[in-house]
């Protein structure tokens, strides 16, 4: 595990200076765990740890997973020919991208490409918990 973060509860009041990325993330995932939030852990393929620490570029294959611990959602980022590919799965490895609009790969792709200052080479690095320190 390289980071701990949080899917924030639906009733979270964000600081006024929260980035648009954080605002959209909180809004998009406020439904998780019936709006109660969930710890989120980020795990990186050990073969890509140096690439992750340098924000890429990434070699082909699985890169990182973000796991919503309570809900059991596993967001997967892998790279193919330098491009990030996204998927959403349960802990049994079944594709759950059709169960909610924010779990669809196109939703992930849109957000990750919109916020290129935070999401470099397909992985994002703005831990939500840092805002509350």
Phi and psi restraints in degrees (value plus and minus 20) as a CYANA .aco file:
   2 UNK   PHI    -127.0   -87.0
   2 UNK   PSI     -40.9    -0.9
   3 UNK   PHI    -172.0  -132.0
   3 UNK   PSI     132.1   172.1
   4 UNK   PHI    -139.6   -99.6
   4 UNK   PSI     117.3   157.3
   5 UNK   PHI    -163.2  -123.2
   5 UNK   PSI    -171.2  -131.2
   6 UNK   PHI    -178.8  -138.8
   6 UNK   PSI     117.7   157.7
   7 UNK   PHI    -103.8   -63.8
   7 UNK   PSI      89.6   129.6
   8 UNK   PHI     -91.5   -51.5
   8 UNK   PSI     131.0   171.0
   9 UNK   PHI     -82.9   -42.9
   9 UNK   PSI     136.7   176.7
  10 UNK   PHI     -80.6   -40.6
  10 UNK   PSI     -49.5    -9.5
  11 UNK   PHI    -111.8   -71.8
  11 UNK   PSI      -5.2    34.8
  12 UNK   PHI     -85.4   -45.4
  12 UNK   PSI     113.8   153.8
  13 UNK   PHI    -122.1   -82.1
  13 UNK   PSI      94.0   134.0
  14 UNK   PHI    -101.9   -61.9
  14 UNK   PSI     131.3   171.3
  15 UNK   PHI     -80.6   -40.6
  15 UNK   PSI     131.9   171.9
  16 UNK   PHI     -79.3   -39.3
  16 UNK   PSI     -48.7    -8.7
  17 UNK   PHI    -113.6   -73.6
  17 UNK   PSI      -4.8    35.2
  18 UNK   PHI     -81.2   -41.2
  18 UNK   PSI     116.6   156.6
  19 UNK   PHI     -84.6   -44.6
  19 UNK   PSI     139.4   179.4
  20 UNK   PHI     -81.7   -41.7
  20 UNK   PSI     -54.2   -14.2
  21 UNK   PHI     -79.8   -39.8
  21 UNK   PSI     -68.8   -28.8
  22 UNK   PHI     -84.6   -44.6
  22 UNK   PSI     -63.0   -23.0
  23 UNK   PHI     -78.6   -38.6
  23 UNK   PSI     -66.0   -26.0
  24 UNK   PHI     -87.8   -47.8
  24 UNK   PSI     -59.5   -19.5
  25 UNK   PHI     -81.5   -41.5
  25 UNK   PSI     -65.9   -25.9
  26 UNK   PHI     -83.5   -43.5
  26 UNK   PSI     -63.9   -23.9
  27 UNK   PHI     -83.2   -43.2
  27 UNK   PSI     -63.9   -23.9
  28 UNK   PHI     -86.2   -46.2
  28 UNK   PSI     -56.4   -16.4
  29 UNK   PHI    -131.2   -91.2
  29 UNK   PSI      -2.2    37.8
  30 UNK   PHI     -87.4   -47.4
  30 UNK   PSI     -34.2     5.8
  31 UNK   PHI     -98.6   -58.6
  31 UNK   PSI     -36.8     3.2
  32 UNK   PHI     -81.9   -41.9
  32 UNK   PSI     116.9   156.9
  33 UNK   PHI      36.4    76.4
  33 UNK   PSI      24.5    64.5
  34 UNK   PHI      34.8    74.8
  34 UNK   PSI      16.6    56.6
  35 UNK   PHI      62.6   102.6
  35 UNK   PSI     -15.7    24.3
  36 UNK   PHI    -110.3   -70.3
  36 UNK   PSI     -30.2     9.8
  37 UNK   PHI      63.0   103.0
  37 UNK   PSI     157.0   197.0
  38 UNK   PHI    -183.6  -143.6
  38 UNK   PSI     122.0   162.0
  39 UNK   PHI     -77.9   -37.9
  39 UNK   PSI     126.1   166.1
  40 UNK   PHI    -148.0  -108.0
  40 UNK   PSI     104.2   144.2
  41 UNK   PHI    -133.6   -93.6
  41 UNK   PSI     122.0   162.0
  42 UNK   PHI    -130.6   -90.6
  42 UNK   PSI     107.3   147.3
  43 UNK   PHI    -145.8  -105.8
  43 UNK   PSI     119.1   159.1
  44 UNK   PHI    -139.2   -99.2
  44 UNK   PSI     119.5   159.5
  45 UNK   PHI     -73.0   -33.0
  45 UNK   PSI     102.6   142.6
  46 UNK   PHI     -74.3   -34.3
  46 UNK   PSI     -50.6   -10.6
  47 UNK   PHI     -91.6   -51.6
  47 UNK   PSI     -34.2     5.8
  48 UNK   PHI    -136.4   -96.4
  48 UNK   PSI      -7.2    32.8
  49 UNK   PHI     -80.8   -40.8
  49 UNK   PSI     -63.8   -23.8
  50 UNK   PHI     -84.8   -44.8
  50 UNK   PSI     -60.3   -20.3
  51 UNK   PHI     -81.2   -41.2
  51 UNK   PSI     -62.1   -22.1
  52 UNK   PHI     -84.6   -44.6
  52 UNK   PSI     -64.4   -24.4
  53 UNK   PHI     -82.8   -42.8
  53 UNK   PSI     -47.2    -7.2
  54 UNK   PHI    -118.6   -78.6
  54 UNK   PSI     -12.0    28.0
  55 UNK   PHI      39.2    79.2
  55 UNK   PSI      18.9    58.9
  56 UNK   PHI      66.9   106.9
  56 UNK   PSI    -190.3  -150.3
  57 UNK   PHI     -85.4   -45.4
  57 UNK   PSI     141.3   181.3
  58 UNK   PHI    -129.4   -89.4
  58 UNK   PSI     122.6   162.6
  59 UNK   PHI     -97.3   -57.3
  59 UNK   PSI     147.7   187.7
  60 UNK   PHI     -85.8   -45.8
  60 UNK   PSI     127.7   167.7
  61 UNK   PHI      95.9   135.9
  61 UNK   PSI     157.9   197.9
  62 UNK   PHI     -78.0   -38.0
  62 UNK   PSI     115.3   155.3
  63 UNK   PHI    -130.8   -90.8
  63 UNK   PSI     -76.8   -36.8
  64 UNK   PHI    -172.5  -132.5
  64 UNK   PSI     138.0   178.0
  65 UNK   PHI    -150.9  -110.9
  65 UNK   PSI     125.8   165.8
  66 UNK   PHI    -136.7   -96.7
  66 UNK   PSI     107.6   147.6
  67 UNK   PHI    -137.6   -97.6
  67 UNK   PSI      98.1   138.1
  68 UNK   PHI    -100.2   -60.2
  68 UNK   PSI      82.2   122.2
  69 UNK   PHI     -81.6   -41.6
  69 UNK   PSI     -60.8   -20.8
  70 UNK   PHI     -95.6   -55.6
  70 UNK   PSI     -67.4   -27.4
  71 UNK   PHI     -96.4   -56.4
  71 UNK   PSI     -43.4    -3.4
  72 UNK   PHI      58.9    98.9
  72 UNK   PSI       3.8    43.8
  73 UNK   PHI    -107.5   -67.5
  73 UNK   PSI     114.0   154.0
  74 UNK   PHI    -139.8   -99.8
  74 UNK   PSI      89.8   129.8
  75 UNK   PHI    -110.8   -70.8
  75 UNK   PSI     107.8   147.8
  76 UNK   PHI    -134.5   -94.5
  76 UNK   PSI     114.3   154.3
  77 UNK   PHI    -138.4   -98.4
  77 UNK   PSI     106.0   146.0
  78 UNK   PHI    -151.3  -111.3
  78 UNK   PSI     144.8   184.8
  79 UNK   PHI    -141.8  -101.8
  79 UNK   PSI     119.3   159.3
  80 UNK   PHI    -155.6  -115.6
  80 UNK   PSI     101.1   141.1
  81 UNK   PHI      32.2    72.2
  81 UNK   PSI      18.6    58.6
  82 UNK   PHI      62.5   102.5
  82 UNK   PSI     -24.2    15.8
  83 UNK   PHI    -122.5   -82.5
  83 UNK   PSI     118.6   158.6
  84 UNK   PHI     -98.9   -58.9
  84 UNK   PSI     116.8   156.8
  85 UNK   PHI    -141.5  -101.5
  85 UNK   PSI     115.1   155.1
  86 UNK   PHI    -136.6   -96.6
  86 UNK   PSI     129.7   169.7
  87 UNK   PHI    -171.6  -131.6
  87 UNK   PSI     137.5   177.5
  88 UNK   PHI    -147.0  -107.0
  88 UNK   PSI     108.7   148.7
  89 UNK   PHI    -157.6  -117.6
  89 UNK   PSI     142.6   182.6
  90 UNK   PHI    -110.9   -70.9
  90 UNK   PSI     157.5   197.5
  91 UNK   PHI     -90.1   -50.1
  91 UNK   PSI     -30.6     9.4
  92 UNK   PHI    -110.3   -70.3
  92 UNK   PSI     -20.4    19.6
  93 UNK   PHI      68.0   108.0
  93 UNK   PSI     -11.9    28.1
  94 UNK   PHI    -103.9   -63.9
  94 UNK   PSI     117.1   157.1
  95 UNK   PHI     -85.9   -45.9
  95 UNK   PSI     103.6   143.6
  96 UNK   PHI    -138.1   -98.1
  96 UNK   PSI      -3.5    36.5
  97 UNK   PHI     -82.0   -42.0
  97 UNK   PSI     -40.7    -0.7
  98 UNK   PHI    -106.9   -66.9
  98 UNK   PSI     -22.4    17.6
  99 UNK   PHI    -105.6   -65.6
  99 UNK   PSI     -35.4     4.6
 100 UNK   PHI    -178.8  -138.8
 100 UNK   PSI     120.2   160.2
 101 UNK   PHI     -75.9   -35.9
 101 UNK   PSI     -52.5   -12.5
 102 UNK   PHI     -99.3   -59.3
 102 UNK   PSI     -21.8    18.2
 103 UNK   PHI    -119.6   -79.6
 103 UNK   PSI     -24.1    15.9
 104 UNK   PHI     -95.6   -55.6
 104 UNK   PSI     119.4   159.4
 105 UNK   PHI     -72.5   -32.5
 105 UNK   PSI     -54.8   -14.8
 106 UNK   PHI     -86.1   -46.1
 106 UNK   PSI     -53.1   -13.1
 107 UNK   PHI     -86.5   -46.5
 107 UNK   PSI     -66.5   -26.5
 108 UNK   PHI     -79.2   -39.2
 108 UNK   PSI     -67.6   -27.6
 109 UNK   PHI     -79.1   -39.1
 109 UNK   PSI     -65.0   -25.0
 110 UNK   PHI     -80.4   -40.4
 110 UNK   PSI     -67.2   -27.2
 111 UNK   PHI     -87.4   -47.4
 111 UNK   PSI     -65.0   -25.0
 112 UNK   PHI     -86.4   -46.4
 112 UNK   PSI     -48.7    -8.7
 113 UNK   PHI    -108.6   -68.6
 113 UNK   PSI     -46.3    -6.3
 114 UNK   PHI     -88.1   -48.1
 114 UNK   PSI     -60.2   -20.2
 115 UNK   PHI    -124.9   -84.9
 115 UNK   PSI      41.3    81.3
 116 UNK   PHI     -86.0   -46.0
 116 UNK   PSI     -38.8     1.2
 117 UNK   PHI     -92.0   -52.0
 117 UNK   PSI     -44.9    -4.9
 118 UNK   PHI    -125.5   -85.5
 118 UNK   PSI     -56.5   -16.5
 119 UNK   PHI    -123.2   -83.2
 119 UNK   PSI      73.4   113.4
 120 UNK   PHI    -118.6   -78.6
 120 UNK   PSI     106.6   146.6
 121 UNK   PHI      34.5    74.5
 121 UNK   PSI      12.3    52.3
 122 UNK   PHI      74.3   114.3
 122 UNK   PSI     -27.4    12.6
 123 UNK   PHI    -138.3   -98.3
 123 UNK   PSI     122.0   162.0
 124 UNK   PHI    -125.1   -85.1
 124 UNK   PSI     126.0   166.0
 125 UNK   PHI    -158.9  -118.9
 125 UNK   PSI      49.6    89.6
 126 UNK   PHI    -160.9  -120.9
 126 UNK   PSI      64.6   104.6
 127 UNK   PHI     -79.9   -39.9
 127 UNK   PSI     106.3   146.3
 128 UNK   PHI     -82.9   -42.9
 128 UNK   PSI     -50.2   -10.2
 129 UNK   PHI     -89.5   -49.5
 129 UNK   PSI     -42.1    -2.1
 130 UNK   PHI     -80.9   -40.9
 130 UNK   PSI     -46.7    -6.7
 131 UNK   PHI     -87.1   -47.1
 131 UNK   PSI     -43.0    -3.0
 132 UNK   PHI    -123.9   -83.9
 132 UNK   PSI     -11.8    28.2
